């Protein structure tokens, strides 16, 4: 853990050094996207970057795409009306993107009299926390870090959707209706991606490594007897919802990123490049 903390501190400092001039010159909050697949450590890195940025005198807000998931009841309605697989949070179409965009629009005007609040999602209960527990900003930030899985991702070509990538798609989406709907929803995420002043991608070695990283996180939750923690079978099914777009992200995001951080299978940084 000490190695990971030391690595994140050094990485945060390097990234902020690289973007410091742009952040300082910005006439509005500078919006930095941090994209990484499950288990890549993006949330931890975002926290370290916030602390480091604030030590430099930059008021900083971190917004996680995960906090903008629709509530469990809303996803139940989507599962009933559109497709049963939408009961599971995570894929495009299960986030309230309009709310995230409205938060970004309001942050430059945040004040004590008009604080800006945003949701906090409780993954243990699989729904949002009550608004009384939402974080809020009472002054305009200098830096906004938006972190999330597959941030910046573009829809796949329709021709790529025909062949299932795993048993979940083959058995529970045999007509491709769910994956076509999810792919279409990605169009609605593009206005958010366009708000990003720069995109940092945390690049994993491959999907099998991502699956192992995420499973290790869940094993820790099981050991702590966290609510709704998943056993190996449940975790395998959960990750199957993400496999298609995760593979798409691994193949396409580095080419459009402003900065790419490359990791080996043990999450050690092996490369760092800027466009």
C-alpha positions in Angstrom: 0.0 0.0 0.0 2.9 2.3 0.8 4.3 1.8 -2.7 0.9 2.6 -4.2 0.5 5.7 -2.1 4.0 6.9 -3.0 3.4 6.2 -6.7 0.1 8.1 -6.7 1.7 11.1 -5.0 4.5 11.2 -7.6 2.0 10.7 -10.4 -0.4 13.4 -9.2 2.5 15.8 -8.9 3.7 15.1 -12.4 0.2 15.4 -14.0 -0.5 18.7 -12.1 2.9 20.0 -13.1 2.1 19.2 -16.8 -1.3 21.0 -16.7 -0.4 23.8 -14.2 0.0 26.5 -16.8 -3.4 25.7 -18.4 -5.1 25.6 -15.0 -3.6 28.9 -13.9 -4.6 30.7 -17.1 -8.1 29.3 -17.2 -10.8 32.0 -16.7 -13.3 29.3 -15.4 -12.8 26.0 -13.6 -10.4 23.8 -15.6 -12.1 20.4 -16.2 -9.7 17.5 -16.2 -11.1 14.0 -17.1 -9.6 10.9 -15.5 -10.6 7.8 -17.3 -9.8 4.3 -16.1 -11.5 0.9 -16.1 -12.6 -0.9 -13.0 -9.9 -1.4 -10.4 -7.4 0.9 -12.1 -7.2 3.2 -9.1 -8.7 6.3 -10.6 -10.7 7.2 -7.5 -7.6 7.0 -5.3 -5.5 9.0 -7.8 -8.3 11.6 -8.0 -8.2 12.0 -4.2 -4.4 12.5 -4.2 -4.6 14.9 -7.1 -7.3 17.0 -5.2 -5.1 17.1 -2.1 -2.0 18.1 -4.1 -3.9 20.7 -6.1 -5.3 22.3 -3.0 -1.8 22.4 -1.4 -0.9 24.6 -4.5 -3.8 26.9 -3.7 -6.3 25.6 -6.2 -9.7 25.0 -4.9 -10.6 21.5 -6.3 -13.8 19.5 -6.7 -13.8 15.8 -7.7 -16.9 14.5 -9.4 -17.2 10.7 -9.9 -19.4 9.4 -12.7 -20.4 6.6 -10.4 -22.1 9.0 -8.1 -24.5 9.9 -10.9 -26.0 6.4 -11.3 -29.8 6.4 -11.3 -31.4 5.1 -8.1 -32.2 1.4 -7.8 -36.0 2.1 -8.3 -35.3 4.1 -11.5 -33.2 1.3 -12.8 -35.9 -1.2 -11.9 -38.3 0.9 -14.1 -35.7 0.8 -16.9 -35.4 -2.9 -16.6 -39.2 -3.3 -16.9 -39.6 -0.8 -19.7 -36.5 -1.3 -21.8 -34.4 -4.4 -21.0 -33.9 -6.6 -17.8 -30.1 -6.1 -18.0 -30.5 -2.4 -17.2 -31.3 -3.4 -13.6 -27.5 -3.6 -13.1 -25.8 -0.2 -12.7 -22.7 0.8 -14.8 -23.3 0.8 -18.5 -24.1 4.0 -20.5 -27.7 4.9 -19.9 -27.6 4.2 -16.2 -26.1 7.6 -15.3 -28.0 10.8 -15.0 -25.7 12.7 -17.4 -28.0 15.8 -17.5 -27.5 16.2 -13.7 -23.8 16.0 -14.0 -23.8 18.6 -16.8 -26.0 20.9 -14.7 -23.5 20.6 -11.7 -20.6 21.5 -14.0 -22.6 24.5 -15.3 -23.4 25.7 -11.7 -19.9 25.3 -10.2 -18.4 28.5 -11.5 -21.2 30.4 -9.6 -21.0 28.5 -6.3 -21.2 30.6 -3.2 -22.1 30.4 0.5 -25.6 31.7 -0.4 -25.9 29.5 -3.5 -24.0 26.3 -2.7 -23.8 23.6 -5.5 -24.5 20.1 -4.3 -24.1 16.8 -6.2 -25.1 13.2 -5.4 -23.2 10.6 -3.6 -24.0 7.0 -4.5 -24.0 4.2 -1.9 -22.8 1.1 -3.6 -23.5 -1.0 -0.5 -27.2 -0.1 -0.8 -27.1 0.2 -4.6 -28.8 3.6 -4.5 -28.2 7.3 -3.9 -27.6 8.7 -0.4 -30.2 11.1 0.8 -29.6 14.7 -0.3 -28.7 15.8 3.2 -25.5 13.8 2.8 -24.5 15.1 -0.6 -21.2 17.1 -0.8 -21.4 20.7 -1.9 -19.2 23.6 -3.1 -19.5 27.0 -1.6 -17.0 28.8 -3.8 -16.0 28.4 -7.5 -13.3 25.7 -7.9 -10.1 26.4 -9.9 -9.9 22.7 -10.9 -12.7 20.1 -11.4 -11.6 16.5 -11.8 -14.2 14.3 -13.4 -13.3 10.6 -12.9 -15.1 7.5 -14.3 -14.8 4.3 -16.1 -14.5 4.7 -19.9 -14.7 8.5 -19.8 -14.3 9.8 -23.3 -15.6 6.7 -25.0 -17.3 6.9 -28.4 -20.0 4.5 -29.6 -19.0 1.4 -31.4 -19.8 0.9 -35.1 -23.1 -0.9 -35.4 -21.3 -3.8 -37.3 -19.3 -4.5 -34.1 -22.4 -5.2 -32.1 -23.6 -8.4 -33.9 -21.4 -11.0 -32.3 -21.8 -11.5 -28.5 -18.5 -11.1 -26.5 -19.5 -13.4 -23.6 -22.2 -15.7 -22.3 -24.3 -12.9 -20.8 -24.7 -11.2 -24.2 -25.3 -14.6 -25.9 -27.9 -15.9 -23.4 -29.6 -12.7 -22.1 -29.3 -10.4 -25.1 -29.5 -12.9 -27.9 -31.2 -10.3 -30.2 -28.7 -7.6 -29.4 -31.3 -5.2 -28.2 -29.6 -4.3 -24.9 -26.1 -3.7 -26.4 -27.6 -1.6 -29.2 -29.5 0.5 -26.7 -26.4 1.0 -24.5 -24.3 1.9 -27.5 -26.9 4.4 -28.6 -26.9 6.0 -25.1 -23.2 6.8 -25.5 -24.2 9.5 -27.9 -25.8 11.3 -25.0 -22.5 11.2 -23.1 -20.6 13.1 -25.8 -21.7 16.6 -24.6 -20.0 15.7 -21.2 -16.8 14.5 -22.9 -16.7 17.8 -24.9 -16.7 19.8 -21.6 -13.4 18.2 -20.6 -10.4 20.5 -21.1 -8.1 17.5 -21.1 -8.4 13.7 -20.8 -6.0 11.5 -18.8 -6.4 7.7 -19.5 -5.2 5.1 -17.0 -4.4 2.3 -19.4 -4.5 -1.3 -18.1 -2.6 -4.1 -19.9 -5.8 -5.9 -20.9 -9.3 -7.0 -20.0 -8.3 -10.1 -18.0 -6.1 -7.9 -15.8 -9.0 -5.5 -15.2 -11.3 -8.4 -14.3 -8.7 -9.6 -11.7 -8.3 -6.1 -10.3 -12.0 -5.6 -9.8 -12.4 -9.1 -8.3 -9.7 -8.4 -5.8 -11.5 -5.3 -4.7 -14.7 -7.3 -4.1 -12.8 -10.0 -2.2 -11.8 -7.2 0.3 -15.4 -6.2 0.6 -16.5 -9.8 1.2 -13.8 -10.1 3.9 -15.2 -7.0 5.6 -18.8 -8.4 5.2 -19.8 -5.3 3.3 -23.5 -5.1 2.3 -24.2 -6.5 -1.2 -20.6 -7.7 -1.7 -20.4 -10.2 -4.5 -19.0 -13.7 -4.5 -17.0 -14.9 -7.5 -19.9 -16.0 -9.5 -21.9 -12.8 -9.0 -18.8 -10.7 -9.7 -18.2 -12.6 -13.0 -21.8 -11.9 -14.1 -21.5 -8.2 -13.0 -18.3 -7.7 -15.0 -19.8 -9.3 -18.1 -22.0 -6.2 -18.4 -18.9 -4.1 -18.9 -16.7 -6.4 -21.0 -17.7 -5.1 -24.4 -17.2 -1.4 -23.8 -14.1 -2.1 -21.6 -12.4 -3.8 -24.5 -13.5 -1.0 -26.8 -12.0 1.5 -24.3 -8.7 -0.3 -24.1 -8.4 -0.3 -27.9 -9.5 3.3 -28.6 -9.1 5.7 -25.7 -5.2 6.1 -25.7 -5.4 7.5 -29.2 -7.7 10.4 -28.2 -6.2 11.0 -24.7 -4.1 14.1 -23.8 -2.1 12.0 -21.3 -1.8 8.2 -21.0 -0.6 6.5 -17.9 0.4 2.8 -18.7 0.2 0.2 -15.9 1.5 -3.4 -15.7 -0.6 -6.2 -14.2 0.4 -5.2 -10.6 -0.6 -1.5 -11.2 2.9 -0.2 -11.4 3.4 2.7 -13.8 5.4 1.6 -16.8 4.9 4.6 -19.0 3.6 8.1 -19.1 3.1 10.1 -22.3 1.4 13.4 -23.2 -0.1 14.3 -26.6 
